[in-house]
Amino acid sequence: MAEITASLVKELRERTGAGMMECKKALTENNGELDISAEWLRKQGLAKADKKAGRVAAEGRIAVAQNDGKAVLVEINSETDFVAKDHNFLAFTDAVAQAALASGAADADALKSVKLPSGETVEEARAALIAKVGENVQVRRLVRAQSSNNVAAYVHGGRIGVLVEVQGGNADLARGLAMHVAAMNPPYVKASDVPAAFVAKEKEIELAKMTDKDKTKPADILEKIIGGKIAKIVNEVTLYGQPYVLDTNQNVEAVLKSAGAGVVGFQRLAVGEGIEKPNDDFGAEVMKQAGLA
């Protein structure tokens, strides 16, 4: 059997990024053969990834990459916030975002086969990361924007990411609007985007809230009262109608009008949204194991 030297372990670590003990074990199992050991580590990582695939990963990070009029956001999930802050996880998410930007991959599934600078595909690197951090890691979502208009990308605290495309204005305005969307999370861009069914339902609710005395008012007066209430609700759910977070004395529509600009659209991702998180009651579990429950 070949001697497993420190330099051999170091070389395998540099090639694979695996831990020292894992590299030593791989070399021992494979008679010191570097190529075979590297492949063995990769297979071990895939096996661990398969075992952890069913575990809920609702923490993580929104990674961003941008170049001129192109920008991408990628949501990559981990099981815990602790791993989401690990340097290996952060390096992986940054590399994946850059690969997503360069490759033009349309979605997270297409991104899996894209190669990283290391020579691994995103999926292979994900499996290796799982083996390293000991948690399920998922590349969940990808959104992109590409336009000759102003495109801004903004990520807040690694947990909320926004892409905004603005026709007219400038880069500062686009970035300010991206920050606004991150903070206020408007469902729609403008009043014309709000579904008629939503408006009809809100009218029904407002009418039900009125007193019998209010309902006896003339139809035109009643319509004005309800119309005013609906206009306020529509403003609350639209980007254009909301007070601008960087200048609350005017709404976004007024800011855009003064800049001769308009929002073409936006996309917003928040880490873990839509994922059902387990409600673990560790106290109850301890009581159960102790035979006290």
C-alpha positions as CSV (number, residue, x, y, z in Angstrom):
1,M,0.0,0.0,0.0
2,A,1.3,3.5,-0.9
3,E,2.4,5.7,1.9
4,I,-0.3,8.4,2.8
5,T,1.9,11.5,3.2
6,A,0.9,14.9,4.4
7,S,1.6,16.4,1.0
8,L,-0.6,13.8,-0.6
9,V,-3.5,14.7,1.8
10,K,-2.9,18.4,1.1
11,E,-3.0,17.9,-2.6
12,L,-6.3,16.0,-2.4
13,R,-7.8,18.7,-0.1
14,E,-6.8,21.4,-2.6
15,R,-8.4,19.5,-5.4
16,T,-11.6,18.6,-3.7
17,G,-12.1,21.0,-0.8
18,A,-12.9,18.1,1.5
19,G,-11.7,17.9,5.1
20,M,-8.3,16.5,6.1
21,M,-9.7,13.4,7.8
22,E,-12.0,12.7,4.8
23,C,-9.1,13.1,2.4
24,K,-6.9,10.8,4.5
25,K,-9.6,8.2,4.6
26,A,-10.2,8.4,0.9
27,L,-6.5,7.9,0.1
28,T,-6.3,5.0,2.5
29,E,-9.3,3.4,0.9
30,N,-7.9,3.8,-2.6
31,N,-4.2,3.0,-2.1
32,G,-3.1,6.6,-2.3
33,E,-4.4,7.1,-5.9
34,L,-5.4,10.8,-6.2
35,D,-7.8,10.6,-9.1
36,I,-9.6,7.5,-7.7
37,S,-9.7,9.1,-4.2
38,A,-11.2,12.4,-5.6
39,E,-13.9,10.4,-7.4
40,W,-14.5,8.3,-4.2
41,L,-15.0,11.6,-2.2
42,R,-17.4,12.8,-4.8
43,K,-19.5,9.6,-4.6
44,Q,-19.5,9.8,-0.8
45,G,-20.8,13.4,-1.1
46,L,-23.6,12.3,-3.4
47,A,-24.6,9.5,-1.1
48,K,-24.7,11.9,1.9
49,A,-26.7,14.4,-0.3
50,D,-29.3,11.7,-1.1
51,K,-29.7,10.8,2.6
52,K,-30.3,14.5,3.5
53,A,-32.5,15.4,0.6
54,G,-35.8,14.9,2.5
55,R,-34.8,17.3,5.4
56,V,-36.4,20.7,5.4
57,A,-34.0,23.5,4.3
58,A,-35.8,26.8,4.9
59,E,-32.8,29.0,5.9
60,G,-30.1,30.1,3.6
61,R,-29.2,33.1,1.4
62,I,-30.2,35.1,-1.6
63,A,-27.0,35.5,-3.7
64,V,-26.7,38.2,-6.4
65,A,-24.6,38.7,-9.5
66,Q,-24.8,41.7,-11.9
67,N,-23.0,43.0,-15.0
68,D,-24.2,46.0,-17.0
69,G,-27.9,45.3,-17.9
70,K,-27.9,41.7,-16.6
71,A,-28.6,40.6,-13.1
72,V,-29.6,37.4,-11.3
73,L,-30.8,36.4,-7.9
74,V,-30.4,32.8,-6.7
75,E,-32.0,31.4,-3.5
76,I,-29.9,28.7,-1.9
77,N,-31.2,27.0,1.2
78,S,-29.7,25.3,4.2
79,E,-31.3,23.8,7.3
80,T,-29.9,26.3,9.8
81,D,-28.9,29.9,9.9
82,F,-25.6,28.8,11.3
83,V,-24.6,27.0,8.1
84,A,-26.0,29.9,6.0
85,K,-23.2,32.0,7.5
86,D,-20.5,29.4,7.0
87,H,-17.7,30.5,4.7
88,N,-18.0,27.3,2.6
89,F,-21.7,28.0,2.1
90,L,-21.1,31.7,1.3
91,A,-18.4,30.8,-1.3
92,F,-20.7,28.2,-2.9
93,T,-23.6,30.7,-3.2
94,D,-21.4,33.4,-4.7
95,A,-20.0,31.0,-7.2
96,V,-23.4,29.7,-8.2
97,A,-24.8,33.3,-8.7
98,Q,-21.8,34.1,-11.0
99,A,-22.4,30.9,-12.9
100,A,-26.1,31.7,-13.3
101,L,-25.3,35.1,-14.7
102,A,-22.7,33.9,-17.1
103,S,-24.5,30.8,-18.3
104,G,-27.9,32.3,-18.9
105,A,-29.6,29.4,-17.2
106,A,-33.3,29.9,-17.2
107,D,-34.1,28.3,-13.8
108,A,-32.7,26.3,-10.9
109,D,-33.1,23.0,-12.7
110,A,-31.1,24.2,-15.7
111,L,-28.5,25.6,-13.3
112,K,-27.6,22.2,-11.9
113,S,-25.6,21.2,-14.9
114,V,-23.7,24.5,-15.3
115,K,-20.0,24.2,-14.5
116,L,-18.2,26.3,-11.9
117,P,-14.6,27.5,-12.1
118,S,-13.6,24.5,-10.0
119,G,-14.6,22.2,-12.9
120,E,-17.5,20.7,-10.9
121,T,-21.1,21.2,-12.0
122,V,-23.4,23.1,-9.6
123,E,-25.0,19.8,-8.6
124,E,-21.7,18.1,-7.9
125,A,-20.5,21.1,-5.8
126,R,-23.8,21.1,-3.9
127,A,-23.3,17.4,-3.0
128,A,-19.7,18.1,-1.9
129,L,-20.9,21.0,0.3
130,I,-23.5,18.8,2.0
131,A,-20.8,16.3,2.9
132,K,-18.7,19.2,4.3
133,V,-21.4,21.1,6.3
134,G,-23.6,18.1,7.3
135,E,-26.9,19.7,6.2
136,N,-29.2,19.5,3.3
137,V,-28.5,22.3,0.8
138,Q,-30.8,23.2,-2.0
139,V,-30.5,25.5,-5.0
140,R,-34.2,26.5,-5.0
141,R,-35.0,29.4,-7.2
142,L,-33.4,31.7,-9.8
143,V,-34.7,34.9,-11.3
144,R,-33.0,37.1,-13.8
145,A,-33.4,40.4,-15.6
146,Q,-31.7,41.5,-18.8
147,S,-32.5,44.8,-20.5
148,S,-31.1,48.0,-22.1
149,N,-33.2,49.8,-19.4
150,N,-31.8,50.5,-15.9
151,V,-31.7,47.2,-14.0
152,A,-31.0,47.3,-10.3
153,A,-30.2,44.4,-8.0
154,Y,-30.5,44.8,-4.3
155,V,-30.1,42.2,-1.5
156,H,-30.9,43.0,2.1
157,G,-29.1,41.1,4.8
158,G,-28.7,38.1,2.5
159,R,-32.4,37.2,3.1
160,I,-34.4,39.4,0.7
161,G,-33.4,40.1,-2.9
162,V,-35.0,42.3,-5.5
163,L,-34.5,42.9,-9.2
164,V,-36.1,46.1,-10.7
165,E,-36.2,47.2,-14.3
166,V,-36.9,50.9,-14.8
167,Q,-37.4,52.7,-18.1
168,G,-35.9,56.2,-17.9
169,G,-34.4,57.7,-14.8
170,N,-31.0,56.6,-13.7
171,A,-29.2,53.9,-11.8
172,D,-29.7,55.6,-8.4
173,L,-33.4,55.7,-8.9
174,A,-33.5,52.1,-9.9
175,R,-31.6,51.1,-6.8
176,G,-33.8,53.2,-4.6
177,L,-36.9,51.4,-6.0
178,A,-35.3,48.0,-5.5
179,M,-34.7,49.0,-1.8
180,H,-38.4,50.1,-1.6
181,V,-39.6,46.8,-3.0
182,A,-37.4,44.9,-0.5
183,A,-38.9,46.9,2.4
184,M,-42.5,47.2,1.4
185,N,-43.2,44.1,-0.7
186,P,-45.9,45.5,-2.9
187,P,-47.8,42.7,-4.7
188,Y,-48.5,44.8,-7.8
189,V,-46.7,47.6,-9.8
190,K,-49.7,49.9,-10.5
191,A,-53.4,50.2,-10.1
192,S,-54.1,48.7,-13.5
193,D,-52.3,45.5,-12.5
194,V,-54.6,44.8,-9.5
195,P,-57.1,42.0,-10.4
196,A,-60.8,43.1,-10.8
197,A,-61.7,40.2,-8.5
198,F,-59.6,41.7,-5.7
199,V,-61.2,45.1,-6.1
200,A,-64.7,43.6,-6.2
201,K,-64.0,41.6,-3.0
202,E,-62.7,44.7,-1.2
203,K,-65.8,46.6,-2.2
204,E,-68.0,43.9,-0.8
205,I,-66.0,44.0,2.5
206,E,-66.2,47.8,2.8
207,L,-70.0,47.7,2.1
208,A,-70.5,45.0,4.8
209,K,-68.5,47.2,7.3
210,M,-70.9,50.2,6.8
211,T,-73.6,50.9,9.2
212,D,-77.3,50.8,8.2
213,K,-77.4,54.6,8.5
214,D,-74.5,54.9,6.0
215,K,-76.2,52.6,3.6
216,T,-79.3,54.9,3.4
217,K,-77.2,57.7,1.8
218,P,-77.7,58.5,-1.9
219,A,-76.1,56.0,-4.2
220,D,-73.6,58.6,-5.7
221,I,-72.4,59.6,-2.2
222,L,-72.2,55.9,-1.1
223,E,-70.1,55.2,-4.3
224,K,-67.7,58.0,-3.5
225,I,-67.2,56.8,0.1
226,I,-66.5,53.3,-1.0
227,G,-64.4,54.5,-4.0
228,G,-62.2,56.5,-1.6
229,K,-61.7,53.5,0.6
230,I,-60.9,51.2,-2.3
231,A,-58.4,53.8,-3.7
232,K,-56.6,53.7,-0.4
233,I,-56.4,49.9,-0.4
234,V,-55.2,49.8,-4.0
235,N,-52.4,52.3,-3.1
236,E,-51.3,50.1,-0.2
237,V,-50.9,47.1,-2.5
238,T,-49.2,48.8,-5.5
239,L,-45.7,50.1,-5.8
240,Y,-46.8,53.3,-7.5
241,G,-49.3,54.1,-4.7
242,Q,-47.0,53.5,-1.7
243,P,-45.1,56.3,0.0
244,Y,-41.5,56.2,-1.3
245,V,-39.3,54.8,1.4
246,L,-36.5,57.2,0.6
247,D,-38.9,60.2,0.6
248,T,-42.2,59.5,2.4
249,N,-43.5,63.0,1.5
250,Q,-44.4,61.7,-2.0
251,N,-45.5,58.3,-3.4
252,V,-43.5,56.3,-5.9
253,E,-45.6,57.4,-8.8
254,A,-44.8,61.0,-8.1
255,V,-41.1,60.2,-7.8
256,L,-41.2,58.4,-11.2
257,K,-43.1,61.2,-12.8
258,S,-40.6,63.8,-11.8
259,A,-37.8,61.6,-13.2
260,G,-39.7,60.9,-16.4
261,A,-39.4,57.2,-15.6
262,G,-41.6,54.1,-15.3
263,V,-41.2,50.7,-13.7
264,V,-41.3,47.9,-16.3
265,G,-41.4,45.2,-13.5
266,F,-39.8,43.7,-10.5
267,Q,-39.0,40.4,-8.9
268,R,-38.6,39.8,-5.2
269,L,-37.3,36.7,-3.4
270,A,-37.2,36.1,0.4
271,V,-35.4,33.2,1.9
272,G,-37.7,30.3,2.8
273,E,-40.9,31.9,1.7
274,G,-43.5,29.2,1.0
275,I,-41.6,26.4,2.7
276,E,-43.4,24.8,5.6
277,K,-41.0,24.8,8.5
278,P,-41.3,22.0,11.1
279,N,-42.5,23.1,14.5
280,D,-40.2,21.2,16.7
281,D,-41.1,21.2,20.4
282,F,-37.8,20.1,21.9
283,G,-39.1,20.4,25.5
284,A,-41.9,17.9,24.6
285,E,-39.4,15.6,23.0
286,V,-37.2,15.5,26.0
287,M,-40.2,14.8,28.3
288,K,-41.2,12.0,26.0
289,Q,-37.8,10.4,26.0
290,A,-37.7,10.7,29.8
291,G,-41.0,8.9,30.1
292,L,-42.7,12.0,31.6
293,A,-45.1,12.7,28.8
